[in-house]
Amino acid sequence: MQETVFNIIQLVLAIFLTILILLQQKGTGLSGVFGGSSNVYSTKRGVDKILHFATIITAIVFFGTALLRLAL
């Protein structure tokens, strides 16, 4: 029973983390690889900042549940 709960939690977190990563804007595409990007540093604002922090928190929770599952 406990293993099933951890599997469901990790599945939901993995799907949510994938969605959050895909929603983040790239902006420059491959132009930054070849030196075409003029922005060296840019700050995140608004929804982009919320997505960034939500991605970090979701990743921490995901790995935390994975470690907790191994410990139990």
Secondary structure, DSSP 8 states (H G I E B T S, - for coil): -HHHHHHHHHHHHHHHHHHHHHHS--SSTTTTTTT----S-----THHHHHHHHHHHHHHHHHHHHHHHHH-
